[in-house]
Structures are given as structure tokens and as C-alpha cells.
Amino acid sequence: MDAEHPLEQAVREIRERVQARHPQGQHSRFAIPVADLLPLLHARDAAEAKVAAIGTVKPRPPGLKNSLIQTWKRFLARVLDWHVREQVEFNRGSINATQATLEALNEHNRALKDVALALE
């Protein structure tokens, strides 16, 4: 009964692949630290949530008064669309730049890990 369950083996293999793609901590006896990308990842996720919120009209409960308010808010959102369009485009560009930075730093971490393993 020492045989590993196929599901456990699959999970272990997936973990190993993820750890190889996203190295963390220090590797090898040379103690080469890699950058911790988690704060940048959290900041990117928070910014993505805000980018999606710009220009949206929050819902209100049904009723005549709230229906009129919602109509007015949608009208204002359409009228001001020209005013916030460039800000939305800039925000999306910032998110894309942050994503590219994350990918480049991840690649750098992988290269550092490979160098550390080659030096052993």
C-alpha cells in the first residue's frame, strides 16, 4: 500500500511544474534570492478591479424614484464618456504594463534559478 494514488501523483506533478515556472525563495547553496512578486500581483488585481468599475452605474432597488435616478445616472455616464475615455485607456495600458513587468520578472526569476542550479 505504498503506491501513490494517481490523483495525488497528478497534484504533486502539477505543483512541481508550477514551482518550476514561478520560483520563490532561495535556490541552491549559493543562496540567490529571487524577487517576491506577490505584492505586485495583488496590486495588479486591485487595479484591474478598479478599471472595470469606471463608467459603470451602480444598481438601485426598483421603484419610480430610483428608476428616474438610474436614468439620470446613465445619461450622465454617456455624456461624460468622452471625458473619462482617455483615463480608462491609460488605466488599461497601466494594467498591461504591470502584467508585462510581472512576466519579465517571472522570467528573470526562472533564469536566476537556472543559473544557481548550473553553478552547483
Residue pairs with C-beta under 8 A, 6 or more apart in sequence:
4 12
20 110
21 106
21 110
22 37
22 106
22 109
23 34
23 109
23 110
23 112
23 113
24 34
24 36
24 109
25 33
25 34
26 32
26 33
26 34
27 34
27 112
27 113
27 116
27 117
28 116
28 117
28 119
28 120
29 120
30 116
30 119
30 120
32 112
32 113
32 115
32 116
34 108
34 109
34 112
34 113
35 105
35 108
35 109
37 102
37 105
37 106
37 109
40 98
40 101
40 102
40 105
41 102
43 98
44 95
44 98
44 99
44 102
47 91
47 94
47 95
47 98
48 95
50 91
51 88
51 91
51 92
51 95
54 84
54 87
54 88
54 91
55 77
55 81
55 84
55 88
56 77
57 70
57 73
57 74
57 77
59 70
60 66
60 69
60 70
